[in-house]
Amino acid sequence: MAREVLHVLPVRDDKWRVAPEGSMTGPMFEDKENAIRYAEDLAKAVQLGQIIVHGRDGRIQYENTSGEDPRQRKG
């Protein structure tokens, strides 16, 4: 089972984009909070989802994973 990873990214004109891993396309939002809410809803709708939120400088601010961890090992 593959994890669906979504990035919340800054774009021009003070907007934010939610894009799947490896893509630079996706819906744009007027503010970061709405983009994060949208990404969280998408991540929760799949069996294993993750969002990675970037700051205005492009650096990762935090990550959040939802769903069941597929690891079978102890620890």
Order of alpha helices (4+ residues) and beta strands (2+ residues): beta-beta-beta-alpha-beta-beta
